[in-house]
Amino acid sequence: MTETKKTSFRNATTLMVQGTTSDAGKSVLVAALCRILARRGESVAPFKPQNMALNSAVTKDGGEIGRAQAVQAEACYLEPVVEMNPVLLKPNSDIGAQVIVLGKAVGNLDASKYHDHKPKLLDAVIDAHDRLKNQYTHIIVEGAGSPAEINLRERDIANMGFAEAVDCPVIIVADIDRGGVFAHLVGTYDLLSREEKLRVKGFVINRFRGDISLLEPGLKWLEARTQVPVLGVIPYLMDLHIEAEDAINIHQVSHSSDTTLNVVIPVYPRISNHTDFDVLRLHPNVNCLFVRSPDEVKNADLIILPGSKSVRSDLNWLSETGWTTAIQKHLRYGGKLLGICGGYQMLGQSIHDPLGIESDIGSSRGLGYLDIETQLTSEKTLTNRTGSLLAQDLLTDTNQQQTAPVMVKGYEIHAGQSQGAGLLRPLFALELENNASLEKQCEHEGAVSEDGQVIGTYLHGVLDQSELLNRILSWAGLTTESQSPSFDYDAYRDSEMNRLADAVEASLGINTILQLLSRKV
């Protein structure tokens, strides 16, 4: 392992959660530990040195971090900041990614060049961690992938390389629901160096279902084999909803009935921020499907084109796989179409990339449903927005008198600006602060097609507001009479975070957690 920078801190403590594999439970365990400590009044913050994900969030000061760290910040009752995820990689090809450091894009690198570049990022990672430790008593760190990826051990900044740099203890989590949990744990531990093994203070087994007594002989064998204690066995929590770090949950939630609205979302190769649609998958009156094949558009009331990290190539994929024909047929039969961020850009007449920001230099013809065109630019828009619905006549509840404005909240993450006559039929009015006078002014955002069947917006997260969501569902064909009472997604997410924290606290015990935070390597 390459020489790493050592730093001494005040009395704050750091604990790192690493995993045997991707999706072993690192993100949710960090979130749970953060919520457990925060509920006790402890000063705690999350941290992930390096994240690779296409789901991202915008901080209050206009930085971009991984979505998982924003969720973990919420678990701490904190506003997310860029220090919580100093390095974010957003894949834009099979071998390359956009590199974001402290919230700002610094360029695109292929995998080998990024590997060479990692030592230069270590100082930024440690400095971000240092700043958090100067503000909070406890830092709960999430690793990436697995520490046993020996091909990546040299110059590592995401797992043991980081743990060594800040001299923190480590716990390793494994998912028993995948099968082979003992092989995962023993194999991972055996592939660590002697110094790395000394950092491992315990194992956690995640997603167990069944009779715990049948597992106990294996736990005793594991502890005898490795001399590492099993700190806890977390039960499988049925239908637990914590926003995904990156992977799309392929297990569809079906709410089929005569009053259900059918929503279809194409999963193109570089889909991003698919957590925009978690609220639809949980809504009792919506049957929301993520699909690759356009054959599954049958009986769809609403098609949503999601965000994309490579808009022109994903637009080309829609054409090559038959989606453009399926969308045309869907609209011809009276269906509705919504585009968000990259999906909004696809709805226009053309997309230009003169600088090769996301792909080769050139232009692509859009789907042509909105009279706009987009030019990708080197400057990325990163901002949180609030405002109100403008298209009241289109997105209206016919059974109620509408007097108060429908409020809108979301965030923008996009490289590109759109213009054209279609913007004269905007969807939202968003607040814009005048820095000189500090008076709140408004600007129009989004677009509506002339026939009212197609709408688009740059705003992620707009579906999370219950009143606006109800308007969009009514526009798409869900009758007011068939809708359940307003689904409060924010309250649901918070209750699920507490459910997770309760289960983890019961499994590990608060004394174990506090002892881990007080231990030295």
Secondary structure, 3 states (H helix, E strand, C coil): CCCCCCCCCCCCEEEEEEECCCCCCHHHHHHHHHHHHHHCCCCEEEECCEEECCCEEECCCCCEEEHHHHHHHHHCCCCCCHHHCCEEEEECCCCEEEEEECCEEEEEEEHHHHHHHHHHHHHHHHHHHHHHHCCCCEEEEECCCCCCCHHHCCCCCCCHHHHHHHCCCEEEEEEHHHCCHHHHHHHHHHCCCHHHHHHEEEEEEEEECCCHHHHHHHHHHHHHHHCCCEEEEEECCCCCCCCCCCCCCCCCCCCCCCCCEEEEEECCCCEECHHHHHHHHHCCCEEEEEECCHHHHCCCCEEEECEECCHHHHHHHHHHCCHHHHHHHHHHCCCEEEEECHHHHHCCCEEEECCCCCCCCEEEECCCCCCCEEECCCCCEEEEEEEEECCCCCCCCCCCCCCCCCEEEEEEEECCEEECHHHHCCCEEEEEECCCCCCEEEEEECEECCCCCEEEECCECHHHCHHHHHHHHHHHCCCHHHCCCCCCHHHHHHHHHHHHHHHHHHHHCHHHHHHHHHCCC
